[in-house]
Amino acid sequence: GAGVSQTPSNKVTEKGKYVELRCDPISGHTALYWYRQSLGQGPEFLIYFQGTGAADDSGLPNDRFFAVRPEGSVSTLKIQRTERGDSAVYLCASSKGLAADTQYFGPGTRLTVL
Amino acid sequence: AQTVTQSQPEMSVQEAETVTLSCTYDTSENNYYLFWYKQPPSRQMILVIRQEAYKQQNATENRFSVNFQKAAKSFSLKISDSQLGDTAMYFCAFMKTQGGSEKLVFGKGTKLTVNP
């Protein structure tokens, strides 16, 4: 595809449920990033993959959040036992993986936890 | 830890005029990168311009230019000949070049409205 894609675009779930958010990076991009953007705020870093491995997961808020990228392409962000405070737009970005390379963002998934 | 501050929550400008968005940051790093991203209502973040800290020359991209003052830790964005399509949220972001992580640290953003 031409750009980063994310599915679903919107997700509504109930408190306590499990959700998965998917990111398809630009073809050939080895680096992938997840950010979370709460209402009225700038994006906050969650996790960064270089290939299949998480190079930096220091932004994951707690152990309910987990992300994988098993084949070094598509990534899934998994949230267990969702809480109302998890409601936000989850943004994914990818880059070629070179130092300080430009990150290209997807349109995000808006997660609403009722 | 690095922080990025955008002190103008909202700005407005008339079409064809010039507007400047402010950004300051705090870091102990000497080498780093700074970015301005645009986020229209579609939510997709789009890179507007980037600046390497070791370069003294201010970056320019068509109607967009920056005023980078390293000593003052200031990185403002100037938009010339504003167009209606420039209406969006603008985020300033910082990335350090060492330490293995390529994460961006964002400010809270400035909502820019271009009026006809």
Interface residues (C-beta under 8 A of the other chain):
Chain A: A31 Y33 Y35 G40 Q41 G42 P43 E44 F45 Y48 A55 D56 S58 G59 V89 L91 A93 S95 A99 A100 D101 T102 Q103 Y104 F105 G106 P107 G108 R110
Chain B: V4 Y33 Y37 S42 R43 Q44 M45 I46 L47 R50 E52 F91 A93 M95 T97 G100 S101 E102 K103 L104 V105 F106 G107 K108 G109
